[in-house]
Amino acid sequence: MSVADFQHSFARRTQLAGGSELATILAGSPPGVLSMTGGFPNSKTFPTAELEEIARRLLREDSAVAMQYTPCEGLPSVREYLVERQEQLQGRRPETAELIVTSGGMECITLMCQALVDPGDPVVVESPTYLAALMALGRAEAAPMPIAMDEDGLRVDELEAQLADGLRPKFVYTIPEYQNPTGRTLPLERRETLVEVCRKHGVLILEDVAYRELSFDGTSLPTLWSLAPDLVLQAGTFSKSFFPGVRLGWAVGPSEVVAELAAAKQNTDQCAGGLGQRMFEEYGRSGGFERHLPAARALYASHWAALSAALESHMPDGVEWTQPAGGFLTWLTLPETVDTIELRPAALEAGVAYVPGPPFFVGDAGHNGMRLSFSHLTEDELGEAVGRLAAVVRAR
Ligand SMILES: Cc1ncc(COP(=O)(O)O)c(C=O)c1O
């Protein structure tokens, strides 16, 4: 029997999306390998007992809503709760038409691409940035325009210079706190300048707040959306603060942009799952986030303390790393002579996994960078993982 070959049937854009690094991360690491790859929440933070009770109650008393299709924009009660939550956490209450429920943060990025990007359109990204966002921009045939970062995040002065030179991106994609992959946070002053500069040139901002609620000390800076709701589309997710299996997030921003996202959503999954929406709402309205987030923050803070101490004691001179104030991630810069893609097999052999730098960059940059996640290994495992990694780096 001959085996059919469908390669010739695939769309041209399948060649444009970049590598398979994300699939590698999601597939997990082989047994015995201590993995610092995925930005996965720690399963100890999953509120399983409360959710068991909520799920049971919903299936018994609310199945006609929770098990049914929902409006594309989300269940009205869930949107209302999200409107209240924006007001409570970000100090500004959106209109209902300014907010929709999404199936996670990644869907919102994809919807933005579908709604705004034509082939060849420039989109500004931080350099480095979230690799799945780069993949989505690739699929949309966008022209990503990298802007450098420093210890305080996006170099807004560089963006300003490019805009003054005539660059007109469809939007600026930024992750202002505990950035993926660097862990860096944009200070308030830069947030204000960013908004001012984008307003001057009429440029939309896509603000990704994936890790915002997971500062180590419980504090947070004003969001870009709260500073400029007419200019900022905020993509939020409950993957890190609730659990990723629920695939739930939100988009809030100018109503005409949000309406286009809702229209695009009719061609993805049509609506976020009703059961997850209702579980989230019941959990949130009963104070679940206030009950559980402090412990999650403390857990990630102590994981970072363990990783940071291990890096200090094991890493050779010439290796540097960022100092996150929240989230799951730190970024290591190795000496120029080290290539982190080439180093990976030796690291896996030694029983440790990381994500190499290049997939987070547009073009060929980042060969000596690597991203480490400290969210899901235990503190002892983090110490052991860094010991193994340092030995491999030293040998190189
Ligand atoms: C910066 C950033 N944005 C968005 C997402 C996607 O989140 P979700 O699981 O809600 O699709 C992630 C997940 O790792 C992320 O790190």
The ligand as a Gaussian input file, in Angstrom:
#p B3LYP/6-31G(d) Opt

LIG

0 1
 C        4.047000      35.837000      28.503000
 C        2.986000      34.802000      28.290000
 N        1.872000      35.128000      27.641000
 C        0.904000      34.238000      27.429000
 C        1.021000      32.935000      27.840000
 C       -0.053000      31.963000      27.466000
 O       -0.898000      31.685000      28.461000
 P       -2.124000      30.713000      28.276000
 O       -1.754000      29.440000      28.936000
 O       -3.218000      31.401000      28.971000
 O       -2.421000      30.561000      26.823000
 C        2.181000      32.529000      28.523000
 C        2.344000      31.137000      28.971000
 O        3.416000      30.662000      29.229000
 C        3.188000      33.494000      28.750000
 O        4.326000      33.173000      29.357000

